[in-house]
Amino acid sequence: MRPSDPRRPPFSRRTEWPRETNPWSVAVEQARSLGREFIDLSDANISRLMPPLNPELIQRALSDSSVLRYEPSAFGCDGARRVIASYYQRRGLEICAENILLMASTSEAYGHLFRLLADPGDEILVPTPSYPLFDHLADLADLKLVPYALGYDGTWHLPSGNIEARVTERTRAIILVSPNNPTGSVFDRAERARVITLARDRGLALISDEVFADYTLGPESHETASLIGQPNVLCFSLNGLSKSAGLPQIKAGWIAVSGPSEFVDEATARLEIVLDAHLSVSAPAQAVLSTVLPGIDPWQESLRGRIAENRAQLDRALAGSPARRRHSAGGWSAIVELPALRGDEAWALQLLEGHEILGQPGYLFDLLDRPCLVLSLILPPETFQEGVRRLAEGVVAGSS
Ligand SMILES: Cc1ncc(COP(=O)(O)O)c(C=O)c1O
């Protein structure tokens, strides 16, 4: 038995996380507290960076009388679920509204799925590099994350055997992020087929994070990046208003369940109890979702245009410098490879000190093979242009 210490409250071991701040965050905080001006090329707060999607419509939805009624429903209201089903239909994906389950965010969805699929000590496979979202969520569910590495040789790919070799008796699910953040990678048709076959043969579920699926670059599309509707394995596709409509503050996310019907029925029956215990998606969030989701296409189009413009600016700025952008098939980020003269944190600090720009060191995303900076592509193009001009200048100066 664990001895209790009468001098301190009984905190759990799972929340004994290290809380030291990394040197990059310390330097950023210090620069901010000194009031120093710099261009934050890591800023991905869409609510600050893009003109909002139809504010009048959002305000009208929030003042609708429906938001004053409490009508608890484990999966969210039928109207909102139907609106999400038609959103998919417009993207060539068929899913019935009964298999769409709402909650406050995709981060919350991960937590519920971890608990649905795995017992303490079980394993979940996660791609690396990727967004640092899963560690704490896995700790909270007492699970072990097992990384499977993506390879990069001019494009991102899933090297043969990388994922297969990581499956053990304790593996319960594989997470795919399409497009992945920050690599922007999307599994090609053969890689997707490999993962589906592996999951089917080993009795695993798939958790397919599709929050960036509306921001793919040709030849990929939301339809090809998504696993919605595949009939062979139990699969949970995650998405939400955060990225699809640029409304992270509204807090509306969902899970679309697909696969063999008996698995889908059992999963939804179990999730009904999990979701009923939380009832986390609010009436205002569902009202906004139902109002804005049918009309998001023009807003998404302008964001895709901004991302394309910034990507082109970055390539122009880096041309002739020793840095280059890594290939990407979508998403909101760019990875810039830097000369291996110093580590990425040292590069980031040097660029902040000497050139007043902020980029995130790649190691924060487990980009470890060479020094990289991760930049956000959703900044206003004028700001981004000046930022990448300074970046190129700083890389040249730091390489001589
Ligand atoms: C790949 C990925 N999935 C999920 C999330 C979380 O989204 P939400 O705001 O719906 O929790 C993020 C946040 O940036 C993300 O990058």
The ligand as an SDF file (V2000), in Angstrom:
LIG
                    3D

 16 16  0  0  0  0  0  0  0  0999 V2000
   -3.9750   17.4570  -34.8320 C   0  0  0  0  0  0  0  0  0  0  0  0
   -4.8080   18.1020  -33.7570 C   0  0  0  0  0  0  0  0  0  0  0  0
   -5.8460   17.4270  -33.2520 N   0  0  0  0  0  0  0  0  0  0  0  0
   -6.6370   17.9790  -32.2930 C   0  0  0  0  0  0  0  0  0  0  0  0
   -6.3940   19.2460  -31.8160 C   0  0  0  0  0  0  0  0  0  0  0  0
   -7.3010   19.7990  -30.7320 C   0  0  0  0  0  0  0  0  0  0  0  0
   -8.4380   20.3690  -31.2660 O   0  0  0  0  0  0  0  0  0  0  0  0
   -9.6660   20.8040  -30.3340 P   0  0  0  0  0  0  0  0  0  0  0  0
   -9.6050   22.2790  -30.2220 O   0  0  0  0  0  0  0  0  0  0  0  0
  -10.9010   20.3430  -31.0680 O   0  0  0  0  0  0  0  0  0  0  0  0
   -9.5170   20.0940  -29.0430 O   0  0  0  0  0  0  0  0  0  0  0  0
   -5.3190   19.9730  -32.3160 C   0  0  0  0  0  0  0  0  0  0  0  0
   -5.0370   21.3340  -31.8350 C   0  0  0  0  0  0  0  0  0  0  0  0
   -4.3090   22.1060  -32.4240 O   0  0  0  0  0  0  0  0  0  0  0  0
   -4.5090   19.3870  -33.3200 C   0  0  0  0  0  0  0  0  0  0  0  0
   -3.4460   20.0450  -33.8330 O   0  0  0  0  0  0  0  0  0  0  0  0
  1  2  1  0
  2  3  1  0
  2 15  2  0
  3  4  2  0
  4  5  1  0
  5  6  1  0
  5 12  2  0
  6  7  1  0
  7  8  1  0
  8  9  2  0
  8 10  1  0
  8 11  1  0
 12 13  1  0
 12 15  1  0
 13 14  2  0
 15 16  1  0
M  END
$$$$
